[in-house]
Amino acid sequence: MAVDEPGNADDRRSEVELADWNEYPRPFVWTKTADEILDKFAAYRRRISDSGH
């Protein structure tokens, strides 16, 4: 079975995790501030814009 075919182990694991989440929902908790996320994104954009491609 190819990796992209439906029914592979990752698909089944995702389905199990989704079923668990739906059965026992929990709130998403941000672990970084908006400024930390935006700073990291800005650094990434600088890095890829200087890549020479």
C-alpha positions in Angstrom: 0.0 0.0 0.0 1.4 3.4 -0.9 1.7 6.1 1.7 -0.9 8.3 0.0 -3.5 5.6 -0.3 -6.5 5.9 2.0 -6.5 3.5 4.9 -2.8 3.7 5.8 -1.7 3.7 9.5 -1.5 7.5 9.7 -5.1 7.8 8.4 -6.3 5.3 11.0 -4.4 7.0 13.8 -5.8 10.4 12.8 -9.3 8.9 12.8 -8.8 7.5 16.3 -7.3 10.8 17.6 -10.3 12.7 16.0 -12.8 10.4 17.6 -11.1 10.8 21.0 -11.1 14.6 20.6 -14.8 14.6 19.7 -15.6 12.3 22.7 -13.4 14.3 25.2 -13.0 17.8 23.8 -10.4 20.1 25.4 -9.7 23.8 24.8 -6.7 24.7 22.7 -4.1 26.5 24.8 -1.7 28.9 23.1 1.9 28.4 24.5 3.4 31.5 22.9 2.3 35.1 22.7 1.2 36.6 19.5 4.4 38.7 19.4 6.5 35.5 19.7 4.6 33.9 16.8 4.9 37.0 14.6 8.6 37.4 15.4 9.3 33.8 14.4 7.3 34.2 11.2 9.1 37.5 10.3 12.5 35.7 10.8 11.3 32.9 8.6 10.3 35.3 5.8 13.7 37.1 6.0 15.5 33.8 5.8 13.6 32.5 2.7 13.7 35.9 1.0 17.5 35.9 1.3 17.8 32.3 0.0 18.8 33.3 -3.5 16.0 31.4 -5.3 
